[in-house]
Amino acid sequence: MIHPAGTILDHHGQPLVHSESLPPHFEGASVAARIGNWGMSSAGPNGSATSIASLRNRARESERNNPTAKGGIDSFVANLVGTDISPSWNLDNKEQKDELEQLWDDSQSEADYYGISDFYGTQELAARAVVRDGEVLSRFHDVEPTARLVVPLQTQLLEADHLDLAYNDISPEGNEIRFGIEWKHGRRYKYWLWNDHPGESFLTRANIFRQPVSASDMTHVFRPLRPGQARGVSWLAPIIVKLHDIDIYDDAEVVRKGAAALWGGFIYSDAPVVNRNLSAPDKEPQTKREIILKPGTFPVLANGQKIEFSKTADVGNNYLDFMKNQFRMIARGLGITYEQLTGDLSGVTYTSLRAGLIEFRRLCETIILRTLVFQYCRPYINRWIYTAVLNGALETISVSEYLKKPRIFHRVNWNLDGWDFTDPVKDRVAEQMDIRNGIETRGQKIAKRGGNINRVDKQNTHEREQAEAGGNRYDCYPAQTTKTGILQNVEDQVILDSVKNQ
């Protein structure tokens, strides 16, 4: 309905108000003076890619010179990887399973392309790069047989600098290149890598150039925060400014206290000052004297002189609370607990410590399985199995058997390096109750501690047989003794002993 004056009316005859002129339903969507245009950017998941390199450089600077940043990164990496994230095969064929696991143990020490660590060491280095830089690259190398490796495959970790964020072009094949990555049908097709680190400078280095590497020979590890995200962002991004400001503030307090400590006191004189020339004289006047105060001495001052001792302003009673509050926000922004960031355990109770660790370890498990395992460990071991079979490194698995059903041999479970118990006695009792009530199996519990049930049982059998052969009895074996050390099946043992003596 239209009013004769030209106003649009609703079915009640009231003027119709345009929806854009109405106030927003959510206060957070308002553009009033209180909030203005803050956070109104609609940039896509890669819209901020140009600032990733700056964040990465500042994060590295923080790790080098900021003890809080370095401690937080160290703590996160130690909890993500620990000593290792190890594989175990989910195979029904025990011989094939044992051979695969033994071959992995023999070959993982040769996995690093640089030869300075084993595969588990590359896990730690990759995790550190992901936390600090936001991402890390890994390139697979098929090694020549002359290298005499157990399995001729190695992984080469590369910093994200090798993948130029500013490289956006059309490839010779006509595909689009974004942030150094060539895309084909919406998928990663090739990585255009600098042949050398762009931040290095050596006299022997040749001209730097880009070289394409197939995506099947690469792993790109980062924690995506938005769908469609192509490059990773440093985990220090939300806290990097606060880290810098707090470091400057704390340094200023230390310098101020040090400067104030240089002055013991000042001597005042009632005599008039004759020479007011502020420029430095060529020769110190003979009348200028310094009195050095020593313990147990009573210096005599000239007439009209008095001593005023230096009174330096302290940081105040709020300094400790202020710093704690800042460190708590930094810890929360990074994703770790305040105690892990600072090492300060004052005022911590068992309940609060356990609650914080449970939340943190849940985050760690998510990152381990969704980022480190899925993006780094899984692609490598799939390539490793393929290489091992085709190169004849396995006796129980033929090439034809593998090619017929390869997925059977790629069923790998990755076992985390188990965290220490918060309360060892209570936690072990809880684990025992879970096993006895059928909630979890021994294998699952052992896997959570970073172990392998087959190896544990095999080792237990060997040690028990060795103990029996030596005539030793330990109460750690329930089949031999009870908790109090009483031998099990005493009557049967007496009969067996009597038969042996006849």
C-alpha positions as a printed NumPy array, in Angstrom:
array([[  0.   ,   0.   ,   0.   ],
       [  1.343,   3.434,  -0.923],
       [  0.211,   6.582,   0.859],
       [ -0.798,   9.499,  -1.388],
       [  2.231,  11.345,  -0.061],
       [  4.463,   8.551,  -1.433],
       [  5.159,   6.765,   1.885],
       [  5.032,   2.938,   1.812],
       [  2.576,   1.556,   4.378],
       [  2.224,  -1.908,   5.892],
       [ -1.046,  -3.886,   6.068],
       [ -1.984,  -1.945,   9.229],
       [ -1.591,   1.373,   7.426],
       [  1.598,   2.279,   9.344],
       [  4.717,   3.628,   7.589],
       [  7.053,   0.781,   6.677],
       [ 10.536,   1.216,   8.139],
       [ 13.454,  -0.04 ,   6.014],
       [ 15.414,  -2.847,   7.699],
       [ 18.75 ,  -1.05 ,   7.219],
       [ 17.552,   1.862,   9.333],
       [ 16.724,  -0.411,  12.283],
       [ 19.301,  -0.883,  15.062],
       [ 21.184,  -4.211,  14.88 ],
       [ 19.796,  -7.129,  16.869],
       [ 23.242,  -7.878,  18.333],
       [ 25.148,  -5.279,  20.304],
       [ 28.394,  -6.636,  18.894],
       [ 27.232,  -5.699,  15.381],
       [ 26.678,  -2.052,  16.291],
       [ 28.785,   0.737,  14.794],
       [ 28.078,   3.181,  17.601],
       [ 30.849,   5.337,  19.005],
       [ 31.583,   2.803,  21.721],
       [ 32.828,   0.195,  19.238],
       [ 32.943,   2.041,  15.905],
       [ 34.136,   0.018,  12.904],
       [ 36.307,  -2.307,  14.992],
       [ 36.506,  -5.837,  13.588],
       [ 34.325,  -5.131,  10.545],
       [ 36.778,  -6.621,   8.041],
       [ 35.272,  -9.337,   5.845],
       [ 38.636, -10.572,   4.522],
       [ 38.789, -14.226,   3.552],
       [ 40.914, -16.893,   5.251],
       [ 43.951, -15.786,   3.233],
       [ 43.31 , -12.046,   3.254],
       [ 45.948, -11.441,   5.919],
       [ 48.64 , -13.558,   4.261],
       [ 50.799, -10.508,   3.566],
       [ 51.429,  -9.982,   7.287],
       [ 52.296, -13.613,   8.066],
       [ 56.006, -13.102,   7.323],
       [ 56.228, -10.13 ,   9.703],
       [ 54.564, -12.131,  12.474],
       [ 56.934, -15.02 ,  11.834],
       [ 60.023, -12.816,  12.094],
       [ 58.823, -11.206,  15.319],
       [ 57.964, -14.586,  16.809],
       [ 61.503, -15.775,  16.114],
       [ 62.904, -12.627,  17.696],
       [ 60.732, -13.275,  20.755],
       [ 62.02 , -16.832,  21.07 ],
       [ 65.618, -15.638,  20.759],
       [ 65.498, -12.849,  23.331],
       [ 62.314, -13.116,  25.381],
       [ 62.576, -15.767,  28.136],
       [ 58.808, -15.9  ,  28.584],
       [ 58.215, -16.632,  24.895],
       [ 60.967, -19.246,  24.763],
       [ 59.708, -20.962,  27.904],
       [ 56.161, -21.082,  26.574],
       [ 57.266, -22.561,  23.239],
       [ 59.499, -25.123,  24.975],
       [ 56.639, -26.213,  27.229],
       [ 54.183, -26.575,  24.362],
       [ 56.609, -28.574,  22.204],
       [ 57.569, -30.866,  25.098],
       [ 53.917, -31.718,  25.684],
       [ 53.056, -32.125,  22.007],
       [ 55.864, -34.531,  21.116],
       [ 57.648, -35.597,  24.287],
       [ 60.202, -38.23 ,  23.346],
       [ 58.225, -39.543,  20.373],
       [ 54.886, -40.117,  18.651],
       [ 55.406, -43.733,  17.637],
       [ 53.493, -45.99 ,  15.196],
       [ 52.015, -49.444,  15.716],
       [ 50.364, -51.51 ,  13.002],
       [ 46.807, -52.798,  13.23 ],
       [ 47.445, -56.077,  11.412],
       [ 45.986, -59.535,  12.023],
       [ 49.091, -61.25 ,  10.631],
       [ 51.473, -61.248,  13.595],
       [ 54.58 , -62.014,  11.537],
       [ 53.934, -59.13 ,   9.162],
       [ 53.143, -56.825,  12.053],
       [ 56.306, -57.722,  13.959],
       [ 58.478, -57.31 ,  10.88 ],
       [ 56.998, -53.905,  10.026],
       [ 57.509, -52.608,  13.549],
       [ 61.062, -53.963,  13.711],
       [ 61.902, -52.483,  10.314],
       [ 60.56 , -49.128,  11.451],
       [ 62.708, -49.227,  14.591],
       [ 65.761, -50.001,  12.463],
       [ 65.123, -47.322,   9.844],
       [ 63.683, -44.331,  11.716],
       [ 67.158, -43.344,  12.905],
       [ 68.04 , -42.73 ,   9.229],
       [ 64.931, -40.699,   8.364],
       [ 66.423, -37.218,   8.723],
       [ 67.786, -35.85 ,   5.435],
       [ 70.337, -33.734,   7.305],
       [ 71.459, -36.68 ,   9.412],
       [ 71.395, -34.795,  12.721],
       [ 68.424, -36.565,  14.302],
       [ 66.007, -39.456,  13.926],
       [ 62.385, -39.289,  12.784],
       [ 61.224, -38.467,  16.302],
       [ 63.694, -35.608,  16.372],
       [ 62.153, -34.207,  13.193],
       [ 58.775, -34.391,  14.951],
       [ 60.081, -32.116,  17.685],
       [ 61.631, -29.696,  15.195],
       [ 58.444, -29.638,  13.106],
       [ 56.305, -28.991,  16.196],
       [ 58.55 , -26.11 ,  17.267],
       [ 58.345, -24.522,  13.819],
       [ 54.554, -24.871,  13.761],
       [ 54.166, -23.211,  17.172],
       [ 56.676, -20.411,  16.519],
       [ 56.365, -19.817,  12.748],
       [ 52.861, -21.157,  12.207],
       [ 53.901, -23.712,   9.579],
       [ 56.693, -25.958,   8.351],
       [ 57.425, -27.822,   5.121],
       [ 58.826, -31.289,   4.626],
       [ 60.111, -32.783,   1.394],
       [ 60.468, -36.515,   0.714],
       [ 63.698, -37.747,  -0.877],
       [ 64.023, -41.167,  -2.49 ],
       [ 67.617, -42.096,  -1.731],
       [ 69.945, -43.981,  -4.059],
       [ 70.676, -47.637,  -3.145],
       [ 74.361, -46.76 ,  -2.8  ],
       [ 73.508, -44.936,   0.446],
       [ 72.822, -48.37 ,   2.014],
       [ 69.828, -47.224,   4.071],
       [ 67.481, -49.764,   5.621],
       [ 64.623, -48.075,   3.738],
       [ 65.814, -45.615,   1.048],
       [ 63.592, -42.706,   2.08 ],
       [ 64.331, -39.519,   4.019],
       [ 62.448, -36.38 ,   4.988],
       [ 63.895, -32.873,   4.731],
       [ 62.39 , -30.196,   6.953],
       [ 62.241, -26.724,   5.402],
       [ 61.303, -23.443,   7.026],
       [ 58.27 , -21.627,   5.652],
       [ 60.587, -18.954,   4.158],
       [ 61.271, -21.335,   1.265],
       [ 57.662, -20.798,   0.138],
       [ 57.36 , -17.165,  -0.94 ],
       [ 54.159, -15.573,   0.332],
       [ 54.411, -12.838,  -2.297],
       [ 54.66 , -15.242,  -5.233],
       [ 51.305, -15.051,  -7.04 ],
       [ 51.386, -15.907, -10.732],
       [ 50.248, -18.266, -13.487],
       [ 52.342, -21.418, -13.878],
       [ 53.695, -22.674, -17.239],
       [ 50.857, -25.215, -17.212],
       [ 48.301, -22.443, -16.879],
       [ 47.444, -23.074, -13.218],
       [ 47.119, -20.317, -10.641],
       [ 49.89 , -19.867,  -8.096],
       [ 48.882, -18.378,  -4.757],
       [ 51.362, -17.729,  -1.936],
       [ 53.923, -19.959,  -3.666],
       [ 51.505, -22.897,  -4.021],
       [ 50.268, -24.002,  -7.44 ],
       [ 46.624, -25.072,  -7.46 ],
       [ 44.887, -27.403,  -9.907],
       [ 41.15 , -28.069,  -9.721],
       [ 41.149, -26.449,  -6.275],
       [ 43.812, -28.804,  -4.89 ],
       [ 47.494, -28.344,  -4.098],
       [ 49.43 , -29.416,  -7.16 ],
       [ 52.983, -28.091,  -6.76 ],
       [ 55.07 , -26.102,  -4.31 ],
       [ 57.375, -23.463,  -5.796],
       [ 60.305, -23.473,  -3.377],
       [ 63.413, -21.342,  -3.183],
       [ 66.379, -23.644,  -3.76 ],
       [ 68.056, -22.05 ,  -0.731],
       [ 66.83 , -20.213,   2.341],
       [ 66.233, -16.58 ,   1.284],
       [ 67.479, -15.362,   4.66 ],
       [ 70.895, -17.017,   4.322],
       [ 73.923, -15.389,   2.709],
       [ 77.073, -17.345,   1.958],
       [ 79.982, -16.569,  -0.314],
       [ 79.574, -19.908,  -2.045],
       [ 75.84 , -19.629,  -2.639],
       [ 74.761, -19.488,  -6.276],
       [ 71.928, -17.332,  -7.517],
       [ 68.722, -18.196,  -5.729],
       [ 65.83 , -19.454,  -7.836],
       [ 62.437, -21.142,  -7.471],
       [ 61.922, -24.788,  -8.29 ],
       [ 58.573, -26.63 ,  -8.507],
       [ 58.116, -29.719,  -6.34 ],
       [ 55.139, -32.036,  -6.687],
       [ 52.674, -31.861,  -3.807],
       [ 52.918, -35.659,  -3.506],
       [ 56.545, -35.208,  -2.423],
       [ 55.72 , -32.549,   0.157],
       [ 53.984, -32.189,   3.481],
       [ 52.773, -28.78 ,   4.613],
       [ 52.128, -28.764,   8.362],
       [ 50.068, -26.008,   9.986],
       [ 47.014, -25.692,  12.18 ],
       [ 44.132, -24.33 ,  10.063],
       [ 41.813, -21.966,  11.892],
       [ 39.478, -21.241,   8.955],
       [ 38.196, -23.398,   6.067],
       [ 40.196, -22.762,   2.916],
       [ 43.246, -21.426,   4.77 ],
       [ 46.384, -21.957,   2.658],
       [ 49.194, -20.835,   4.986],
       [ 49.773, -21.098,   8.723],
       [ 49.989, -18.235,  11.219],
       [ 52.334, -18.055,  14.207],
       [ 50.639, -19.153,  17.429],
       [ 52.236, -16.133,  19.107],
       [ 50.163, -13.743,  16.946],
       [ 47.562, -12.821,  19.643],
       [ 50.221, -12.211,  22.304],
       [ 53.248, -10.92 ,  20.432],
       [ 52.57 ,  -7.235,  21.186],
       [ 51.893,  -7.945,  24.863],
       [ 55.07 , -10.032,  25.094],
       [ 57.063,  -7.133,  23.637],
       [ 55.472,  -4.483,  25.868],
       [ 55.831,  -6.521,  29.063],
       [ 59.462,  -7.257,  28.245],
       [ 60.18 ,  -3.528,  27.749],
       [ 58.353,  -2.636,  30.967],
       [ 60.218,  -5.217,  33.021],
       [ 63.571,  -4.178,  31.531],
       [ 62.802,  -0.547,  32.367],
       [ 62.125,  -1.488,  35.993],
       [ 65.421,  -3.386,  36.208],
       [ 67.389,  -0.522,  34.631],
       [ 65.714,   2.035,  36.884],
       [ 66.549,   0.04 ,  40.01 ],
       [ 70.122,  -0.419,  38.818],
       [ 70.564,   3.282,  38.121],
       [ 69.089,   4.24 ,  41.481],
       [ 71.438,   1.851,  43.254],
       [ 74.452,   3.722,  41.849],
       [ 73.822,   6.689,  44.208],
       [ 74.413,   6.229,  47.904],
       [ 73.478,   9.819,  48.794],
       [ 74.158,  13.492,  48.139],
       [ 76.043,  16.153,  50.13 ],
       [ 74.364,  19.556,  50.385],
       [ 76.175,  22.77 ,  51.375],
       [ 74.812,  26.09 ,  52.64 ],
       [ 77.748,  27.944,  51.071],
       [ 76.833,  29.908,  47.929],
       [ 77.794,  28.507,  44.542],
       [ 80.203,  30.886,  42.798],
       [ 80.75 ,  29.152,  39.462],
       [ 77.481,  28.326,  37.699],
       [ 79.077,  27.367,  34.397],
       [ 77.408,  24.119,  33.381],
       [ 80.075,  23.18 ,  30.873],
       [ 82.661,  20.648,  31.968],
       [ 85.808,  22.398,  33.276],
       [ 89.209,  21.498,  31.941],
       [ 90.397,  20.69 ,  35.44 ],
       [ 88.426,  19.547,  38.434],
       [ 88.436,  22.194,  41.211],
       [ 90.451,  21.369,  44.29 ],
       [ 87.481,  22.099,  46.509],
       [ 85.43 ,  19.194,  45.065],
       [ 85.634,  16.223,  47.37 ],
       [ 83.788,  12.928,  47.669],
       [ 83.196,  11.291,  51.025],
       [ 83.175,   7.497,  50.904],
       [ 81.027,   6.002,  53.639],
       [ 82.43 ,   2.841,  55.181],
       [ 80.989,   0.616,  57.915],
       [ 81.879,   1.815,  61.437],
       [ 83.228,   5.246,  60.358],
       [ 82.08 ,   8.725,  61.395],
       [ 83.087,  11.172,  58.64 ],
       [ 83.352,  14.845,  59.637],
       [ 81.63 ,  17.277,  57.279],
       [ 82.649,  20.842,  56.694],
       [ 80.624,  23.672,  58.158],
       [ 77.301,  24.082,  56.362],
       [ 77.306,  20.624,  54.775],
       [ 74.76 ,  17.86 ,  55.3  ],
       [ 74.078,  14.431,  53.804],
       [ 70.812,  13.396,  52.16 ],
       [ 70.623,   9.694,  51.445],
       [ 69.143,   8.528,  48.141],
       [ 65.517,   7.472,  48.444],
       [ 64.559,   5.449,  45.359],
       [ 60.928,   4.824,  44.553],
       [ 60.004,   1.154,  44.724],
       [ 57.884,  -0.629,  42.104],
       [ 55.045,  -0.776,  44.583],
       [ 52.91 ,  -3.538,  45.992],
       [ 50.983,  -4.004,  42.736],
       [ 53.977,  -5.05 ,  40.635],
       [ 53.707,  -8.784,  41.34 ],
       [ 49.938,  -8.91 ,  40.85 ],
       [ 50.208,  -6.871,  37.669],
       [ 52.882,  -9.149,  36.179],
       [ 50.957, -12.283,  37.151],
       [ 47.833, -10.997,  35.453],
       [ 49.783, -10.188,  32.272],
       [ 51.435, -13.6  ,  32.239],
       [ 48.068, -15.293,  32.724],
       [ 46.702, -13.544,  29.637],
       [ 49.833, -14.472,  27.67 ],
       [ 49.545, -18.108,  28.755],
       [ 45.883, -18.212,  27.806],
       [ 46.589, -16.644,  24.429],
       [ 49.256, -19.248,  23.687],
       [ 47.148, -22.124,  24.996],
       [ 49.232, -23.29 ,  27.951],
       [ 48.78 , -22.81 ,  31.695],
       [ 50.269, -19.973,  33.721],
       [ 52.415, -22.454,  35.663],
       [ 53.879, -23.896,  32.454],
       [ 54.647, -20.428,  31.097],
       [ 56.37 , -19.062,  34.201],
       [ 57.326, -22.108,  36.282],
       [ 55.626, -20.428,  39.23 ],
       [ 53.876, -23.072,  41.35 ],
       [ 53.149, -20.872,  44.364],
       [ 49.56 , -21.103,  45.506],
       [ 48.835, -24.148,  43.33 ],
       [ 46.591, -26.873,  44.723],
       [ 46.24 , -30.43 ,  43.487],
       [ 42.702, -29.757,  42.231],
       [ 43.56 , -26.575,  40.326],
       [ 46.708, -28.089,  38.838],
       [ 44.851, -31.199,  37.681],
       [ 41.979, -29.199,  36.192],
       [ 44.38 , -27.02 ,  34.228],
       [ 46.398, -29.983,  32.965],
       [ 43.295, -31.893,  31.846],
       [ 42.156, -28.95 ,  29.732],
       [ 45.653, -28.413,  28.307],
       [ 46.225, -32.072,  27.508],
       [ 42.889, -32.258,  25.719],
       [ 44.108, -29.402,  23.493],
       [ 47.422, -31.182,  22.95 ],
       [ 45.71 , -34.412,  21.897],
       [ 43.624, -32.51 ,  19.351],
       [ 46.677, -30.8  ,  17.851],
       [ 48.753, -33.995,  17.849],
       [ 46.173, -36.114,  16.051],
       [ 44.703, -33.475,  13.723],
       [ 47.899, -31.622,  12.807],
       [ 51.167, -33.418,  13.593],
       [ 49.984, -36.969,  12.916],
       [ 47.606, -36.3  ,  10.032],
       [ 49.758, -33.79 ,   8.166],
       [ 53.285, -34.995,   8.947],
       [ 53.525, -38.504,  10.401],
       [ 50.806, -40.165,   8.295],
       [ 52.078, -39.037,   4.852],
       [ 55.624, -40.048,   5.73 ],
       [ 54.822, -43.534,   6.953],
       [ 52.515, -44.182,   3.991],
       [ 55.399, -43.298,   1.69 ],
       [ 57.751, -45.321,   3.894],
       [ 55.629, -48.498,   3.632],
       [ 55.351, -48.103,  -0.143],
       [ 59.117, -47.609,  -0.471],
       [ 59.958, -50.493,   1.866],
       [ 57.781, -53.014,   0.004],
       [ 58.872, -51.99 ,  -3.508],
       [ 62.538, -52.1  ,  -2.493],
       [ 62.239, -55.599,  -1.017],
       [ 62.985, -54.557,   2.557],
       [ 60.229, -56.851,   3.889],
       [ 60.295, -60.642,   3.669],
       [ 56.754, -61.365,   4.845],
       [ 55.047, -58.902,   2.464],
       [ 55.418, -59.363,  -1.279],
       [ 54.925, -56.603,  -3.829],
       [ 51.9  , -58.36 ,  -5.352],
       [ 50.286, -58.825,  -1.94 ],
       [ 50.823, -55.188,  -1.083],
       [ 49.523, -53.853,  -4.41 ],
       [ 46.461, -56.069,  -4.152],
       [ 45.306, -54.531,  -0.831],
       [ 47.635, -51.688,   0.203],
       [ 45.171, -50.21 ,   2.69 ],
       [ 45.625, -53.231,   4.984],
       [ 49.256, -52.328,   5.57 ],
       [ 48.526, -48.624,   6.039],
       [ 46.389, -49.168,   9.13 ],
       [ 48.704, -47.479,  11.587],
       [ 47.921, -46.281,  15.083],
       [ 50.081, -43.479,  16.439],
       [ 50.866, -43.71 ,  20.146],
       [ 51.469, -40.51 ,  22.065],
       [ 54.263, -40.147,  24.569],
       [ 52.215, -40.48 ,  27.743],
       [ 52.19 , -37.654,  30.26 ],
       [ 53.341, -38.234,  33.811],
       [ 50.658, -38.865,  36.403],
       [ 49.542, -35.901,  38.485],
       [ 48.914, -38.243,  41.406],
       [ 50.647, -41.559,  40.549],
       [ 48.85 , -43.761,  43.092],
       [ 45.332, -42.482,  42.43 ],
       [ 45.798, -42.404,  38.674],
       [ 47.146, -45.96 ,  38.529],
       [ 44.26 , -47.235,  40.642],
       [ 41.838, -45.506,  38.268],
       [ 43.545, -47.133,  35.265],
       [ 43.321, -50.541,  36.92 ],
       [ 39.594, -50.034,  37.57 ],
       [ 39.017, -49.07 ,  33.924],
       [ 40.733, -52.255,  32.735],
       [ 38.91 , -54.527,  35.191],
       [ 35.526, -52.987,  34.361],
       [ 36.111, -53.344,  30.619],
       [ 36.047, -49.602,  29.949],
       [ 39.473, -49.741,  28.299],
       [ 41.923, -52.526,  27.515],
       [ 45.521, -52.958,  28.568],
       [ 46.541, -52.236,  25.007],
       [ 44.733, -48.913,  25.02 ],
       [ 46.279, -47.896,  28.319],
       [ 49.754, -48.875,  27.158],
       [ 49.257, -46.978,  23.88 ],
       [ 48.331, -43.827,  25.815],
       [ 51.641, -44.136,  27.617],
       [ 53.461, -44.32 ,  24.28 ],
       [ 54.037, -48.086,  24.42 ],
       [ 53.185, -51.154,  22.372],
       [ 51.328, -54.009,  24.05 ],
       [ 53.104, -56.699,  21.997],
       [ 56.502, -55.404,  23.03 ],
       [ 55.435, -54.996,  26.644],
       [ 54.089, -58.56 ,  26.838],
       [ 57.138, -59.947,  25.083],
       [ 59.451, -58.148,  27.481],
       [ 57.392, -59.248,  30.483],
       [ 57.531, -62.88 ,  29.369],
       [ 61.272, -62.732,  28.868],
       [ 61.932, -61.125,  32.241],
       [ 59.588, -63.487,  34.088],
       [ 61.257, -66.536,  32.553],
       [ 64.648, -65.105,  33.368],
       [ 63.612, -64.499,  36.979],
       [ 62.236, -68.041,  37.35 ],
       [ 65.38 , -69.53 ,  35.841],
       [ 67.411, -67.676,  38.446],
       [ 65.137, -68.77 ,  41.289],
       [ 63.902, -65.233,  41.925],
       [ 60.381, -64.331,  42.978],
       [ 58.995, -60.782,  42.67 ],
       [ 55.605, -59.554,  43.776],
       [ 55.251, -57.625,  40.495],
       [ 54.14 , -60.918,  38.918],
       [ 50.728, -61.854,  40.39 ],
       [ 51.096, -65.404,  39.035],
       [ 54.032, -65.893,  41.39 ],
       [ 53.213, -63.932,  44.528],
       [ 50.506, -61.821,  46.108],
       [ 50.969, -58.154,  46.961],
       [ 52.312, -59.151,  50.371],
       [ 54.899, -61.45 ,  48.818],
       [ 53.203, -64.807,  49.62 ],
       [ 53.9  , -67.384,  46.92 ],
       [ 50.953, -68.391,  44.765],
       [ 50.051, -72.092,  44.389],
       [ 52.338, -73.135,  47.242],
       [ 50.993, -76.693,  47.387],
       [ 51.505, -77.257,  43.678],
       [ 55.019, -75.923,  43.946],
       [ 55.849, -78.273,  46.826],
       [ 54.634, -81.275,  44.789],
       [ 56.655, -80.215,  41.74 ],
       [ 59.761, -79.752,  43.88 ],
       [ 59.354, -83.196,  45.461],
       [ 58.96 , -84.835,  42.024],
       [ 62.134, -83.122,  40.799],
       [ 64.084, -84.341,  43.849],
       [ 63.137, -88.014,  43.297]])
